[in-house]
Amino acid sequence: MEKYFFSEVKPEYYNSIRQYRDEMLKEESDFDGCSGLQKFDDIEKWDLECKLFERYDTLPPGYSIGFEYLYLLNDEVVGMLNLRPEAESHPFLSKYGGHIGYSIKPRYRKKGIGTRMLKDFLPICKRQYHLDKVLITCNKNNEGSRRIILNNNGVYENDIYYSPDQEYLERYWITL
């Protein structure tokens, strides 16, 4: 029986995170919602880096509080999600990044797992982080991400040009 669930990053999942990273690199995927995982060969060091963003006293200057979550199927990491609960007060996140960034392991895409992951996470945003709505952005050419957002009742707000990547982002709000 398939069992999907969220977990914080824990040492027992390091091997599965490493496999996730390897597949994402092999497929040349974007690491949205992965807190810079692509830059770390050592998963333990990545985990320690993620923990810095969870507390105000260790938060690097200019950044917003953020929490990394693993989405697991049984014990395999099939998706990753990063929540920035204070996105609306951050100059970059309020325009370009939003509250939630996410990615799905390439071999699990186009199977509804992204839609399910976001659907399963939205109650956590409301219950644990007391959010009433979340902003989620996606690249204008990312049909998969757009569908995930729309399947979760995302309401299109506007497009915004992100000059460093020379691309347009679509901005959506989901009321919780």
C-alpha positions as CSV (number, residue, x, y, z in Angstrom):
1,M,0.0,0.0,0.0
2,E,1.3,3.5,-0.9
3,K,1.8,5.9,2.0
4,Y,2.6,9.5,1.3
5,F,3.7,11.7,4.1
6,F,5.7,14.8,5.0
7,S,8.8,14.8,7.1
8,E,11.4,17.3,8.2
9,V,14.9,16.6,7.0
10,K,16.3,13.7,9.1
11,P,19.4,11.6,8.9
12,E,17.4,8.5,8.1
13,Y,16.4,10.1,4.8
14,Y,19.9,11.3,3.8
15,N,20.4,8.4,1.3
16,S,17.0,9.1,-0.3
17,I,17.8,12.8,-0.5
18,R,21.1,12.0,-2.1
19,Q,19.3,9.8,-4.7
20,Y,16.8,12.7,-5.2
21,R,19.7,15.1,-5.8
22,D,21.4,12.7,-8.2
23,E,18.3,12.2,-10.3
24,M,17.6,16.0,-10.4
25,L,21.2,16.7,-11.6
26,K,21.1,13.9,-14.2
27,E,17.8,15.2,-15.6
28,E,19.1,18.8,-15.4
29,S,16.0,19.8,-13.4
30,D,15.5,23.0,-11.5
31,F,15.9,22.6,-7.7
32,D,12.9,24.7,-6.7
33,G,12.0,24.2,-3.1
34,C,15.2,22.4,-2.3
35,S,17.1,25.1,-0.4
36,G,20.2,24.9,-2.6
37,L,20.6,21.1,-2.5
38,Q,22.3,21.1,-5.9
39,K,25.3,22.9,-4.3
40,F,25.9,20.2,-1.7
41,D,27.6,16.9,-2.2
42,D,27.4,16.3,1.6
43,I,23.7,15.9,2.6
44,E,24.5,16.4,6.3
45,K,26.1,19.8,5.5
46,W,23.0,20.7,3.4
47,D,20.7,19.8,6.4
48,L,22.8,22.0,8.7
49,E,22.5,24.8,6.2
50,C,18.7,24.4,6.1
51,K,18.5,24.6,9.9
52,L,20.1,28.0,9.8
53,F,17.0,29.4,8.1
54,E,14.6,28.0,10.7
55,R,15.6,30.4,13.5
56,Y,15.9,34.2,13.7
57,D,19.2,34.0,15.6
58,T,20.9,32.0,12.9
59,L,19.1,33.4,9.8
60,P,21.6,34.9,7.3
61,P,21.2,38.6,6.8
62,G,18.7,39.5,4.0
63,Y,16.9,36.1,4.1
64,S,13.5,35.1,5.3
65,I,12.6,32.3,7.7
66,G,12.1,29.0,5.8
67,F,11.4,25.4,6.5
68,E,12.3,22.4,4.3
69,Y,10.0,19.5,4.0
70,L,10.4,16.1,2.3
71,Y,7.4,14.5,0.7
72,L,7.9,10.7,0.9
73,L,6.2,7.8,-0.7
74,N,6.8,5.0,1.8
75,D,10.4,6.0,2.7
76,E,11.5,7.4,-0.7
77,V,11.8,11.2,-1.2
78,V,9.6,11.9,-4.2
79,G,9.2,15.7,-3.6
80,M,10.6,18.6,-1.7
81,L,8.9,21.7,-0.5
82,N,10.2,24.9,1.1
83,L,7.8,27.1,3.1
84,R,8.6,30.8,3.7
85,P,5.8,31.8,6.1
86,E,6.8,35.5,6.1
87,A,7.1,35.8,2.3
88,E,4.7,38.8,2.1
89,S,7.1,41.0,4.2
90,H,10.3,40.0,2.2
91,P,11.2,42.2,-0.8
92,F,12.2,39.3,-3.1
93,L,9.7,36.7,-1.9
94,S,6.8,39.0,-2.0
95,K,7.3,39.6,-5.7
96,Y,9.1,36.6,-7.1
97,G,9.4,33.6,-4.8
98,G,6.2,33.4,-2.8
99,H,5.5,31.3,0.2
100,I,6.1,27.9,-1.2
101,G,8.7,26.5,-3.6
102,Y,8.5,22.8,-4.6
103,S,9.9,20.2,-6.9
104,I,9.1,16.6,-7.8
105,K,11.6,13.8,-8.5
106,P,11.7,13.5,-12.3
107,R,10.6,9.9,-12.5
108,Y,7.5,10.8,-10.5
109,R,6.3,13.7,-12.6
110,K,3.1,13.7,-14.5
111,K,1.5,11.3,-12.0
112,G,-0.4,13.8,-9.9
113,I,2.1,13.7,-7.1
114,G,2.8,17.4,-7.2
115,T,-0.9,18.2,-7.0
116,R,-1.2,15.8,-4.1
117,M,1.9,17.2,-2.3
118,L,0.6,20.7,-2.4
119,K,-2.9,19.7,-1.4
120,D,-1.5,17.8,1.5
121,F,0.7,20.7,2.6
122,L,-1.9,23.5,2.5
123,P,-3.6,22.5,5.7
124,I,-0.2,22.5,7.4
125,C,0.2,26.1,6.3
126,K,-3.1,27.0,7.9
127,R,-2.8,24.9,11.0
128,Q,0.9,25.2,11.9
129,Y,1.9,28.5,10.4
130,H,-1.5,30.3,10.7
131,L,-1.5,31.5,7.1
132,D,-4.8,32.5,5.4
133,K,-3.4,32.5,1.9
134,V,-0.2,31.6,0.1
135,L,1.5,33.1,-2.9
136,I,3.0,30.6,-5.3
137,T,4.9,31.6,-8.4
138,C,6.0,29.5,-11.4
139,N,7.9,30.1,-14.6
140,K,5.6,31.1,-17.4
141,N,6.8,28.0,-19.4
142,N,6.4,25.5,-16.6
143,E,3.1,23.9,-17.5
144,G,3.5,21.2,-14.8
145,S,3.8,23.7,-12.0
146,R,0.9,25.8,-13.3
147,R,-1.3,22.7,-13.3
148,I,-0.3,21.9,-9.7
149,I,-1.2,25.4,-8.6
150,L,-4.5,25.5,-10.6
151,N,-5.5,22.0,-9.3
152,N,-5.2,23.5,-5.8
153,N,-7.5,26.4,-6.5
154,G,-4.7,28.9,-7.4
155,V,-6.1,32.2,-8.6
156,Y,-3.9,34.0,-11.1
157,E,-2.9,37.5,-10.1
158,N,-0.4,38.6,-12.8
159,D,2.9,38.0,-14.6
160,I,6.1,39.6,-13.4
161,Y,9.4,39.9,-15.3
162,Y,12.4,38.5,-13.4
163,S,15.4,40.1,-15.1
164,P,18.2,38.0,-13.7
165,D,16.8,34.9,-15.5
166,Q,15.2,37.0,-18.3
167,E,11.9,35.3,-17.9
168,Y,8.3,35.9,-16.8
169,L,6.9,34.4,-13.7
170,E,3.2,33.8,-13.1
171,R,1.9,34.7,-9.6
172,Y,-1.0,32.8,-8.0
173,W,-2.8,33.0,-4.7
174,I,-4.4,30.1,-2.9
175,T,-6.8,30.9,-0.1
176,L,-6.6,28.5,2.8
